[in-house]
């Protein structure tokens, strides 16, 4: 009997791979015992899943646009490190120089000067924390972004844009 069944399968192979008629799968699932049935996701679940995917995609797009806009504009529109090129040492020296000049413009004994000192204190400079595997250009870029943001914040503190603007950095 098996030989006849195998012959039938080999003779009608193309017919067996055609699409099932409408409702055939449902009729088949009704004949299965209850523990074997697989439930298909409900419309509510499908809607929730599609909504979640859409929200996550929109959030990812917003983050991508923000990253691109930030990297094009850069953290500082003032060009603190324009002359440093891709030399991380020069970036750090320019940061320290600019920071000292900003602090001296505030005056000795000022509370603002103490705040600037507290905010900009580094036990270990960023240059020493960066991995040696990074290229000089990558190190300089990271340092320009980091120190540029700090200098922007200090500049806002000095110009008197208020403590609230400093806390939002």
C-alpha positions in Angstrom: 0.0 0.0 0.0 2.8 2.4 0.7 4.2 1.9 -2.7 0.9 3.1 -4.2 0.8 6.1 -1.9 4.4 7.1 -2.8 3.6 6.7 -6.5 0.6 8.9 -6.1 2.7 11.6 -4.3 5.4 11.5 -6.9 2.8 11.7 -9.8 0.8 14.6 -8.2 3.6 16.5 -6.6 2.7 19.8 -8.3 -0.9 19.6 -7.3 0.1 19.2 -3.6 2.0 22.5 -3.5 -0.9 24.6 -4.8 -2.5 27.2 -2.5 -5.2 25.8 -0.3 -8.8 26.7 -1.1 -10.4 29.4 1.0 -11.3 28.2 4.5 -9.5 24.8 4.2 -7.0 25.7 6.9 -9.7 26.6 9.3 -11.6 23.4 8.6 -8.4 21.4 9.2 -7.7 23.3 12.5 -11.2 22.5 13.7 -10.5 18.8 13.3 -7.4 18.9 15.5 -7.7 18.1 19.2 -7.9 21.2 21.4 -4.3 21.0 22.7 -2.9 21.0 19.1 -4.7 24.1 17.9 -2.6 27.2 17.4 -4.4 30.4 17.9 -3.7 33.2 15.5 -3.0 36.6 16.9 -6.1 38.7 17.5 -6.7 41.9 15.6 -6.1 43.9 18.7 -2.7 42.3 19.2 -1.8 42.9 15.6 -2.8 46.5 15.8 -0.8 47.0 19.1 2.2 45.4 17.5 2.1 47.5 14.4 1.6 50.6 16.5 4.6 49.8 18.7 6.7 49.2 15.6 5.6 52.5 14.1 6.3 54.4 17.4 9.8 52.8 17.7 10.6 53.6 14.1 9.5 57.2 14.5 11.6 57.5 17.7 14.6 56.0 15.9 14.2 58.4 13.0 14.0 61.4 15.4 17.2 60.2 17.2 18.9 59.8 13.8 18.0 63.2 12.6 19.1 64.7 16.0 22.5 62.9 15.7 23.0 64.0 12.2 22.0 67.6 13.0 24.2 67.7 16.0 27.2 66.3 14.2 26.8 68.7 11.3 26.4 71.7 13.4 28.7 70.5 16.2 28.3 71.2 19.9 29.7 74.6 19.6 29.0 77.2 17.0 31.9 79.3 18.3 34.7 77.3 16.9 36.8 77.0 20.0 39.1 74.5 18.5 39.3 75.6 14.9 43.1 76.0 14.9 43.7 72.7 16.7 43.1 70.5 13.6 43.2 66.8 14.5 45.8 67.1 17.3 44.2 66.0 20.7 47.0 67.6 22.7 46.3 71.0 21.0 42.6 70.6 21.6 43.2 70.0 25.3 45.7 73.0 25.5 43.2 75.3 23.8 40.4 74.1 26.1 42.5 74.9 29.2 43.6 78.2 27.8 40.0 79.2 26.9 38.8 78.0 30.3 41.4 80.1 32.1 40.5 83.2 30.1 36.8 82.7 30.9 37.5 82.2 34.6 39.7 85.3 34.7 37.0 87.4 33.2 34.8 86.6 36.1 37.2 87.9 38.7 38.9 86.5 41.8 36.8 85.3 44.8 33.6 85.2 42.8 31.1 82.5 43.6 30.7 82.0 39.8 34.4 81.3 39.5 34.1 78.6 42.2 31.1 77.1 40.3 33.1 77.1 37.0 36.0 75.4 38.8 33.7 72.8 40.3 32.0 72.0 37.0 35.1 71.8 34.9 37.3 69.9 37.3 38.8 66.7 35.9 40.8 64.3 38.1 41.9 62.5 34.9 41.8 64.5 31.6 39.7 63.0 28.9 42.8 62.7 26.7 44.2 60.1 29.1 41.0 58.2 29.2 40.6 57.6 25.5 41.7 54.3 24.2 45.1 54.1 22.5 43.4 52.3 19.5 41.6 55.4 18.5 43.1 57.5 15.8 44.2 61.0 16.5 41.3 62.3 14.4 38.8 60.3 16.4 40.3 61.5 19.7 40.3 65.1 18.6 36.7 64.8 17.5 35.5 63.3 20.8 37.5 65.9 22.8 36.1 68.8 20.7 32.6 67.7 21.3 33.1 67.1 25.0 35.1 70.2 25.8 33.1 72.4 23.4 29.9 71.5 25.3 31.6 72.4 28.6 32.9 75.7 27.2 29.4 76.5 25.9 27.9 75.9 29.3 30.6 78.0 31.0 30.0 80.8 28.5 26.3 80.7 29.3 27.0 80.8 33.0 29.2 83.9 32.6 26.8 85.6 30.2 24.1 85.2 32.9 21.6 83.1 31.0 20.7 81.8 34.5 21.3 78.7 36.5 18.4 76.9 34.7 20.2 77.0 31.4 23.3 75.4 33.0 21.2 72.6 34.6 19.8 71.7 31.2 23.2 70.9 29.7 
